[in-house]
Amino acid sequence: MNQKTKRGLVAAMAAALCMAMVPQPASAAYYSVIANGAAVASTQAEMVNGQLMVSVRPFAESLGYKVSWNATAKMVTISRPGYWLTMWIGNSRAFQNDRAVWAPVAPYMKNGVTMVPAWWLSVRLGAKVSYNNYTLTASNGLAPVTTTTAATNPNPRPNSPLADPSYVFPFAVGAPYDAYTDTMGASRYWDGETFGHEGTDIPADKWTPVVAVASGTVVRYGWNTLGGYRLTVQLDDYPEYKFYYAHLSGYASGLYQGAHVAKGQVIGYVGSTGEGPEGTSGKFIDHLHFTIYDSDYDPINSYPFLKYWEGNKVRL
């Protein structure tokens, strides 16, 4: 055996030894997943760092949750009325109804799908979970949804004069935003106090322009401890009602308390400000919080109105 051949053999043996020392995902063929009594197909299950990882869409949908994907932000959102969980590829920090939670293994891409830790996600989705003989079993009693079912949205017109068909969605045509759900009354916690959520949260990228849903006068402007940089607009058409836009990263130029805004006019930009002294941001994901208030500042569920107006967007 010549010297060159010996060197090649030694290098090959060293490489093989190194590969043996690197933890490798166990074969997907060894694992199965059962959700609410039915086997879940296409999970691509594999074990990584002691966590069984599964494809998020078939697993979450089998537990009764809708799944949406934002390719630009590499962000996946799991939702149902009153609840949402948002995760990003390569980031172990996620947000559950505005609150940070941490996954034991960060989501990653495999064969074009997002892989997430199954046990951790099961708990987040309210399921009882067990693992035995290479099978993970999760159950939360919810009926499964499908991609087709999740995409169905009739957007009925609410029975209210505020459901004006000329009003517009707060994001313009082409503006990216993620799936949102009815979070009115959902539990929120801050500064030692638990309270009900008073509006609808629409996740979107920071600095996405926010437009006025309807024309009116700015009656509240500036910093709010919970809402961050916010605007309250009293409607021209129905002065007893006010539209509230919160957690903005900044305002459009020319705005102040007493200023008039026109329907479809850019009034600010999506952010994550609030829950602290002026300038506080980043305690939750970037999103627009939108609330409808009556004459007594009692909140009205804005979700059905937003779904109705979603079909009417301005072009900027």
C-alpha positions, 0 to 999 in steps of 0.5 A, spaced: 500 500 500 503 506 497 503 512 502 497 516 498 493 510 499 494 510 506 493 517 507 486 516 503 484 510 508 486 514 514 482 520 512 476 516 510 476 512 517 476 519 521 470 521 517 466 515 519 468 516 526 466 523 526 459 522 523 458 516 528 459 521 534 454 526 531 447 525 533 443 523 527 435 524 527 432 517 527 428 514 521 421 517 520 419 509 519 420 508 526 415 513 529 407 514 528 403 519 531 395 519 533 391 525 534 384 524 537 384 517 535 386 517 528 393 516 525 396 522 522 399 521 515 405 525 512 408 527 519 415 526 517 416 524 524 423 524 526 427 524 533 432 530 534 435 532 541 430 527 544 424 531 541 419 527 536 419 532 531 413 532 526 410 536 520 406 542 523 400 542 518 397 535 518 398 535 526 395 541 528 389 540 523 388 533 526 388 537 533 382 542 530 387 548 529 388 552 522 395 553 520 397 559 515 404 560 513 408 567 511 414 565 506 417 572 507 417 572 514 418 564 515 413 564 520 407 559 521 401 561 525 396 556 528 390 558 530 382 557 532 377 563 535 380 566 541 387 563 540 393 563 536 401 561 536 406 564 532 413 560 530 419 562 526 424 558 523 430 557 526 427 561 533 426 557 539 422 563 541 414 563 539 408 567 541 402 564 544 396 570 544 402 575 545 406 572 550 413 569 549 414 561 550 420 557 548 420 551 544 425 545 546 427 545 539 427 551 534 422 549 528 426 547 522 424 546 514 424 539 512 422 537 505 418 544 504 415 543 511 415 546 517 417 541 523 416 542 530 416 538 537 410 534 537 409 534 545 411 541 546 405 543 541 400 538 543 401 541 550 400 548 547 394 546 543 390 543 550 392 536 548 393 530 553 399 527 550 403 520 551 409 517 548 410 509 548 413 504 543 415 509 538 408 512 538 406 519 540 398 520 542 395 526 543 388 528 544 384 534 545 377 532 543 376 537 537 374 535 530 380 536 525 380 541 520 383 541 513 386 546 509 380 546 504 375 547 511 380 552 514 380 557 507 373 557 507 370 564 509 363 567 507 365 573 511 357 575 512 355 582 513 354 584 521 347 586 523 350 593 525 350 600 522 357 600 523 358 594 517 358 600 512 360 596 505 364 603 504 369 602 510 376 599 508 380 594 511 386 597 515 391 594 511 392 596 503 392 591 497 398 587 497 400 588 504 402 582 507 399 580 514 398 573 517 391 569 519 388 572 525 382 570 529 376 572 534 380 574 540 375 578 543 375 576 551 381 572 551 385 572 557 390 577 558 395 578 563 399 584 565 402 587 571 399 582 576 392 583 573 388 578 568 383 581 564 379 580 557 382 582 551 378 588 548 379 587 540 382 583 534 390 582 533 392 582 526 399 579 526 403 583 520 411 585 519 413 591 523 412 598 519 406 595 515 402 601 513 396 602 517 390 605 514 384 609 517 378 604 516 373 610 516 373 617 516 373 621 523 377 625 528 383 623 532 381 624 539 386 620 542 393 620 540 400 618 543 403 613 548 398 609 552 401 604 557 398 598 554 397 600 547 403 603 546 403 608 540 395 608 539 390 612 535 383 613 537 378 616 531 371 618 532 367 617 526 364 622 522 358 617 520 357 615 527 360 620 532 358 615 538 363 610 535 370 610 535 376 606 532 382 604 536 389 602 533 394 600 537 401 598 538 404 602 532 411 603 531 410 610 529 405 615 526 404 618 519 406 625 518 401 630 520 397 627 525 395 630 532 389 630 537 384 633 533 386 632 526 382 629 521 383 623 517 380 620 511 378 613 510 384 609 506 389 614 509 395 612 512 395 613 519 401 609 522 405 603 522 405 596 525 409 595 531 410 592 538 409 598 542 406 598 549 406 594 556 410 599 559 413 606 559 414 610 553 418 607 548 417 600 550 417 595 545 418 587 543 414 584 549 410 581 543 410 580 536 408 585 531 401 586 530 395 591 529 390 591 535 384 594 533 378 595 537 371 598 536 368 602 542 361 605 543 359 612 546 361 609 553 368 606 551 365 599 552 368 595 547 364 591 541 367 585 538 371 588 531 372 581 528 366 580 524 367 587 522 374 586 520 372 579 516 367 583 512 371 589 510 377 584 508 374 584 502 375 592 501 382 594 501 385 601 498 391 601 493 396 605 496 
